[in-house]
């Protein structure tokens, strides 16, 4: 079962180089302050099927205080987007 749109992982990527086919769930770890626990997914910079490099921006999330870019933890290919723009996403 996939997490609800408010889950912490708005994107999933499968690495292109090491362990082909392995799925990595990518989410926002924090928003820079302990008091900020959720934000609004503003946009995806990548779509399903796109290749991504480690560190490349996947999405932009805004809170009432900050705008945060979600960067790829690993290189790979986007297999699924687990949220959509305007969804509330949680850190963690």
N, C-alpha and C positions, 0 to 999 in steps of 0.2 A: 504494500500500500504506500502511496506517495503522501508526503506531508501536505497539509492544507496550505493555501496560498499565504497564510500568515507565518509559515515556517521560516526558519532562519536561512534556508538555502534557496535563493532565487535562481540558481543556475547549477547545472551539472555538466562536468566535462570528463571525457575519457582521454587520458594521456596518449599522445601520438607515438612516443618513443618507448618508454619502459612499460612492460607488462601490457601489451595491446589488449584492448577490450575491458580493461579495469575501469570502473566508474568511480569518479571522485565527486562527492557532493561538496559544492562550494557555497559558503555562506559568509555573512558579515560577522566577524568575531566581536567587534565592539564599535561604538560610535565616538570613541575618544573621551567619554566621560561616563562614570558608573551610573549617573542619574538618568542617562538616555538609554532606554531599553528597546525602542522601536522607532521605525521611520517609514516613509512612504517611498516605494519603488517608483522613481521618476521615469527612467528609461533603461532599456538594454542597449548596449553598444554592439552587441553581437547577436546573431540569430542561430537557430538550430542548423547544424551542418557547417557552421563557420569554424575554421581553425583559429586557435588562440596561442599566443606565446606566453610563457611564464611572466607574470607581472603586468600583462595587458589588461586594460580596463574592460570589465564585463558589463557593469551596470552602474547607475548613479542612484543613490538613496538619499533623501532629504529628511531631516528632522526639523523641529521648531528652532533649533540652534545651529545646526551644521549641515553641510552637503558632503557626502562621503562617496568616494569611488570604490567599487568592489573590484579588486585586481585578482587575476587568475593565480592560484597557488602553483599550478603546473601547466605545462604546454599540453594541448590536446585538441579535441573537437567537441563542440557543444552538441550534446545528444538530446537534452530536454531543458526547457525553461519551466521552473516549478512555481512561478508566480507571474503576474502580469502587471504592467504599469498601473499605478494608483493603488496597488495592494499594500497593505500594512505588513512589513516584515520585521522580525524580531532579531536582536543580536543573540548570539550564543551558539 
